Structures are given as C-alpha cells and as structure tokens.
C-alpha cells in the first residue's frame, strides 16, 4: 500500500523520496536553540586565584575557648568575664608572636549583638583566627 498519490495506478510503486520539510523544521528549531544557549556556555566568572607554594606547617597556637550563654555572659576558658575584660585579654593575645585561635561557642538563643561585639573586639585586637563551634545535628532514626 503506497501513500503517495491520489491517482489509482496499476503500477503504483512505494514512494522512494524523503519529505525534507519536517527535517528542515527540526534543524531550524535546533539552530535557534543553539543560538540562544551558546552565549550562556561562554559566560564565566573571572577569578584571579592566588598562586602560593605550600608553606611548612607551623606549630598549633594555643586555643581560647570563648563561650557565650543565653543571657550574654562571656566565659574565657570557663572563667566569666565582662566585655571590657575580654577586650583587654584580646589586646594581650593580639600582641603575642604566635596568635591564639579563638573557638567561639554560643548558645542558639544568644543575641547576635553579643556575638558581633565579641567578633569586633577580636578583630580590633588583631586576632584573625576565629572558629565557630557547633554540635552535629541529631542522627535521623532508621526506619
């Protein structure tokens, strides 16, 4: 059975030609998609990354555990301090050759203002190594 014409010929042979219109339509759609998406592939963020040779590992400096409770009280290695006493200790620690690392532990309900004051005081004293200590989330129960 041939699908090529309206005439009924006795010697009707199957149509051997390919209809090019659908092929051209698909190719034009693909070309339009390529033209639209090609500029997206070339857009990249330029970064000037530092080139640093690995330095020998230096000795681990002392660690200061700074805890802040819900009421905003500050504890320096377990000893309660006022904000002014903490600033004075930061200045002393900032003058050291090998600056200590500050591990900041704050309760979840601690006001951000207190944490910002502690971080600002550390920065003003020249201390750059501040780490936030958190608890890992509870493990999900297995089903």
Phi, psi and omega in degrees: 000124182255145179246063186230339184206173180263341182281146176262101178256148179287327182256042181287123180255156178299148182287127184258005181262147177265134177283115187275344184300311179296326179295317179294320178299315179295318180295321178294320177297316178297321178296317178296317178299317179296319180296322181286320186271343183300317179296334179292329180287332182270348180283121180220154177273126180274125179238134174261088185282143180289148177249107186231132173281149182294124178272153177296145182294130179268166182294148181287124179286172178295156182246133176254122177266113182248114183249143178231122181271184184297329182279353180092010177285139184254132179240123178259107184049041177092351180261129181288138181225158169272171180296322179291321177295322178296318178300319179297319179291326176296319180297317178298317181291327180290337179278348182292151178297310180255098187292141180284162174264136180259123175258110185266119177245119180231140177294155182300326184267011178292138179293140180297330181301319180293316180297319179295322178295319179296314180294321178295319178295320178295319180293319179295330180278355178092010178274128186247343186261096179237128177238144178262127180262129179229164174265145177291151179294152180297145180291140179290139181291137180283140180257000000 
